[in-house]
Amino acid sequence: MKYFPIFLDANYIAAMVIGGGEVASRKIELLLKTTVNIIIMSKDVCASVERLINLHKLTWLKHNYQTGHFSHINLVIAATDETMVNKAIAEEASTLNILTNVVDQPELCTYITPAIIDRSPMIIALSSSGSAPILIRMLREQIEKTLPQGYGKLADFSYKFREHVKARVKGIRNRRSFWENTLRGPIGQAVLDGKQQQAEQQLIASIKQEIAPPSGEIIFIHTQDGNPDNLTLNAHRAMQFVDAVFYDNKVNVELIEYVRRDAEKFPQPISSEILLNYQHAIELAEQGQRVLYLLAGNGALPQNEALAASNITTQELVSGS
């Protein structure tokens, strides 16, 4: 990746926007979604910037760019219409290791602002590393259409009951399974439908019940040509909800990007065509983990006596073309 994705805690942002035009106005509006700790440096400002300064009581340094004002700043946005001034801003900020964004001059930036889908407190950020803004706009449009506005309510609901569930449901895997079932089921739907009280009552009732630990499972996926675009819905969902994944070097490594980020990865030195590491997968499944085994091509799955003798649930999926 050319850029490292990161979210900054707004409580620690001390920003300066240099410039007073409409571009600066848009940058200030974005910053104001998270913080009012913003200083504007510009001799003149347009009406929209002046309105934001007055409305949010922002600090305004009524002069054009001058050096020596970055001592308590950790994020700088250069939004002037003068290339050389922007370059000078970037150079000063660079010597102080300050995060810097120079509008329309990516070569001077130490960070870029992604396209944002705001379902606060849920935030989705999209970037093409500056290479294809039109493509990002198209992707954002697709996601906006499929992501309900109420998803932020689900996040707030989860946060409200997070400690209650943690106290009642022991074990990280148990809690993950509990929340998956809750948010995907009738309780989650009630939250999306605006039936908050009903959802809360149902959740309280559910955590009073005995919570069974999740049972282990092994899912084998024949990835055929390995093209991620050809993943079936069942395969994609399985990859998103596993605890561990096994794969050899014949499996397209791009598929691993679709696996849940914090799942344990077990790359295998021996091709699955020669030997499958059944034993290790069985051990993890017996501990209650959901295990994924990715297989290149679509060859027959060899039988294993230990797996057949166990009580572990298995699935075999074929994904791709």
Stockholm file with secondary structure:
# STOCKHOLM 1.0

chainA/1-321         MKYFPIFLDANYIAAMVIGGGEVASRKIELLLKTTVNIIIMSKDVCASVERLINLHKLTWLKHNYQTGHFSHINLVIAATDETMVNKAIAEEASTLNILTNVVDQPELCTYITPAIIDRSPMIIALSSSGSAPILIRMLREQIEKTLPQGYGKLADFSYKFREHVKARVKGIRNRRSFWENTLRGPIGQAVLDGKQQQAEQQLIASIKQEIAPPSGEIIFIHTQDGNPDNLTLNAHRAMQFVDAVFYDNKVNVELIEYVRRDAEKFPQPISSEILLNYQHAIELAEQGQRVLYLLAGNGALPQNEALAASNITTQELVSGS
#=GR chainA/1-321 SS CCSCCCCCCGGGCCEEEECCSHHHHHHHHHHTTTCCCEEEECSSCCHHHHHHHHHHTCEEECSSCCSSCCTTCSEEEECCSCHHHHHHHHHHHHHTTCEEEETTCGGGCSCCCCEEEEETTEEEEECCTTSCHHHHHHHHHHHHHHSCTTHHHHHHHHHHHHHHHHHHSCSHHHHHHHHHHHHHSHHHHHHHTTCHHHHHHHHHHHHHSCCCCCCCEEEEEECBTCCGGGCCHHHHHHHHTCSEEEEETTSCGGGGGGSCTTSEEEEESSCTTTCCCHHHHHHHHHTTCEEEEEESBTCCCCCCHHHHHSCCEEEEEECCC
#=GC SS_cons         CCSCCCCCCGGGCCEEEECCSHHHHHHHHHHTTTCCCEEEECSSCCHHHHHHHHHHTCEEECSSCCSSCCTTCSEEEECCSCHHHHHHHHHHHHHTTCEEEETTCGGGCSCCCCEEEEETTEEEEECCTTSCHHHHHHHHHHHHHHSCTTHHHHHHHHHHHHHHHHHHSCSHHHHHHHHHHHHHSHHHHHHHTTCHHHHHHHHHHHHHSCCCCCCCEEEEEECBTCCGGGCCHHHHHHHHTCSEEEEETTSCGGGGGGSCTTSEEEEESSCTTTCCCHHHHHHHHHTTCEEEEEESBTCCCCCCHHHHHSCCEEEEEECCC
//
